[in-house]
Amino acid sequence: MDISTVDELEAHRSYIANFIRFGGMPGLLSLRDKSVLSFNKMISWLALNNGGQLNKSTLSNVVGISSRQIERYLEVLQGTFGHNDARLKIA
C-alpha cells in the first residue's frame, strides 16, 4: 500500500485503529464506548449459549440493557455478516 499524503496516512491510521478496536465489524462504529461493552457482553453470552433458543428478554436481563437494544445489536450482527435469512427467529 502506497501512502503518499499526510491525510492518507491519517486515514489509514484511523482505519487500523477502528479495525483493532471493533474487530473488523463496521456496524460497531456507530456505537458509543458503553454500548460496545454491552455489545461485547452480548456476544460472549451468545457464544456460551450457542445452539440454544435465543430469548431476548433473558439476554437483555443478563446484559443489562433493553430488549429493543438487543434487537439493534442483533441487526448490527446480521448486517455485518450479511445474514438476511427470513427463517431467523428470535423469541
N, C-alpha and C positions, 0 to 999 in steps of 0.2 A: 504494500500500500504506500503510495507516494503522497505525502502530506506537504503541500508547498506553502501554505499561508498560516499565519498565526490563528486566524479564525477556523481554519480546517483542523488545526491541531487541537484547539479548544473544543470543537465539536466532537472530535474523536475521543478526547479525554472524558467528556461528558457522557458519550455513548458507553464507553468502557465502565465508568463509574456506575451508571444506571444498570448496566448488564450485571455487574457484580452484585449490586445492592438488591436487585429484583429477580435475579436468577434467570434472566432472559425471558421473562413474562411481561410483554409490553403493556398488558392490561393493568398491571400494578402501578404504572407510572402516575396514574390519576389518584392513587390512594395516599392519604397522609400517613405519617410515621406510625401513629397509634393504630390506624387501620391495617397497616402492613403487619403489625404484631398480631392483631386479631386474625388476619388472613392466614398467617403462618400457623397460628394455633389451630385454626380450622383444618388446614392441610394436614397437620400432624394427626388430628383426630380421625380424619378421613383415611389416612394411611393405616392407622392402627385398627380401624374398623372396616377394612376393605372386604368386600364380598357380602356385607350385611345390608339390610334395607336402610336407606337414609331417611331419618326423621328430622326435619328442620327444627322442630320445637326442642328436641333433645340436644341437637347440635348447638342451637342458639343459647341454651342454658349452660352447656359445657364451655363455650367460647365467651359467653357473657355479652352477647350482642343480640339485636332483634332478629326475628325470622326474616324480615324484609332485607336486612343487611346480609344475612346468609344467602338469600336469593341473588343479591347483587354480586357477591363473591363467586357464587357458582356460575353466574353469567360471565364473569371475568375468565374463569377457568374454561368454560365452553368456548368462548371467543378466542382464547389463547391457543387452545388445542384444536380449533376448528371443528368442534363437535356440535352438530345441529340436528342430532337424531331425535325425531319426534317421539320415539319409544322411550326416551329417558324419562322416567317417572320419579318424582321426589315427593315423599309423603309429607 
